[in-house]
Amino acid sequence: MISLIIYCRTPGLKVVGVPSAPALHLQLENSTGSRENDLKLLRTIVEYCLDRQIALTLARYLDKEERFLPPPSIRVVVTVEQTQHINTSVTHHKALNI
């Protein structure tokens, strides 16, 4: 099992989620006091990232149906692409029983 430690170095944001989950959430450390304003601020961050070809999205919630509505957040999904070099290296190490 691979463990990842993710630090959020962006002032004002915090990482929320469990290490084994495929998605993490970025939330505001301090709310503006208004859910609408929090969403606007997070949307601005998402648009800034999209302009730089970084795909992020606002998390979607059923506002009127959620019993405990989570704070607004940016949903981040991290994927890893394996290259032929990595696959060959892993196969080689398995063959050598390393």
Residue, then its C-alpha position, 0 to 999 in steps of 0.5 A: m500500500i502506498s501512503l501519501i502525505i499531502y500538504c496544502r501550501t496555499p494560505g487560506l485553504k486546508v485539505v480535507g479527506v482520507p488518504s485512501a480516497p481517490a478524491l480530496h477536498l480543499q476548503l477555506e480555512n476561515s469562512t467568509g460567513s456566507r456560503e454564497n461568498d465562500l462558493k464565489l471565492l472557491r469558483t474564482i480559484v477553480e477558474y484561475c486553475l482552469d485558465r492554467q490547464i489544471a482541472l479542478t471542480l467545485a464539489r456539488y451537494l444537494d443543498k435542500e436534501e443534505r441533512f448535514l450540508p458540508p462546507p463548500s469545497i473544491r474537489v481534487v481527484v489525483t490520478v497517476e499515469q504509469t509509463q512503460h519505464i515504470n511498468t518495466s521497472v516494477t516487473h524487473h523488481k518482481a522477477l528479482n524478488i526485490 
